[in-house]
């Protein structure tokens, strides 16, 4: 019962927070003057894309999708950096590097967490939403 509950909480957390987080990141990338004052902007990019990729992997619940999810976040970051040129913001290759590194770190950290839970016996072989027997 514990295994299914832990997996379900991770799945639902990633699932319900992902799209609002995407909206927040898109706003932060395109709104003039957005960002957290006093915090290095590359760190903000790294954390934002790491969080998105990590939530997506947890929402899917399977390690095998980590590479595709990281790639999708990297493409999204590149597209938003390109669009910034038309939104009155400065596009930056360094921002995209921070986005990419964050997406890779987030996706593979979440994949590692799923593996760790599986090895610790806290994750069943059941997919998210299925109940564990016994």
N, C-alpha and C positions, 0 to 999 in steps of 0.2 A: 504494500500500500504506500509506503514511504517513497519508493522509487517513482511510482506513477505521479504522486503529488509534486515532487520536486521537478520532474520533467514538465508537468502541466503548468506550474508557476512560471518557469523559465519561458516556456512557449507563449503563454498568454502575455507575459510582461513584454517580450519582444514584439509580439503581434500587435498589441494595443498601443504601444509607445512608438513604433516605427514611423507610421505616417505622420503623426503630429511632429515628430523629430525631423522628418524630411521637410515639412513645411517651415519649421523654424530655421533649418540650415539654408533653405532656398531664400528665405527672407534675409537672413544674415549675410548671405553672399551678394544679394542684389540691392538691398536698401542702403542708401547713402548714410555713412556714419554709424552703421550697425557694428556690433562687436562689444566686447567687455573692456571698458577703459582700464588701462594699466596692466593688461595681460597680453603678452607677446602674441601677435596675430597668427603666427605659424603654429603655436601651441593650440590656439582655438581651432584652427583648421584640422590639426592632427586629432584632437579630442572629438570634434564633431563627426568626422568621417569614421573614426574608430568606433564611436558609439553607434552610428548608423549600421555599419557592417556587422558589428557584434550583435546588435538587436536582430538584424535580419537572419543571421545564422541561428540564433536561439529560437526565433520564430519558426524557422524551417525545421530545426531540430535534428539536422543531419550534417555531419562533418563534410560529406562529399560535395556539398554545394558551396563551401567556403571560398574556393577560387573564383567561381562564377559571381558570387556575391561581391567579393572584393573588386573584381573587374567592373561590375556594374556601378559600384560606388566611385571608382576611379573615372569612369566615363562620365558619370553625372557631374563630378567635380570639374572635369575638363570642360564640359558643356557650360557649366555655370561661370567658369572663369572666362570663357569666350563671350558669353552674353553680357558679362560685366562691362565690356567695352561699349555696349549700346545702352547701358543703364547709368552712365555717369560715374562708373567706378574704374579703377585700374586693374586690368587683368595681370596676373603674375605667375610665371613659371614656378617660382618658389612656393607660392600658395598651393599650386597643383602637386608639387612634390610632397608637401606636408599632407595634403588630402590623400595622396596615394599611400604614403607610409602609414597614415592613420587607418585607412581602410584595410590594408594588409594586416596591421597589428590587431585591429579589432576583430576581423574575421577569424584569424588564426588563434587568437586568445579564446574566443567563444568556442571554436572547434576543439581546442585543447580542453576547455572546461567540460564540454560534452564527453570527450574521451575519459577525462578524469572521473566524472560521475559514473560512467559506464564501468570503469575499472574498480571503482570504490563500491560498486553494487547498488548505486543509487539511481541508476537509469536503466529502465527496462529496454528490451529490444522493441517494444511497442512504439509506434509513431505517436506524436503529440495528439492528445485527444482520446486515445484508446486507453482502456483500463487494463491494469495488470491483473493476472489471475494468480491467486494463492498468495 
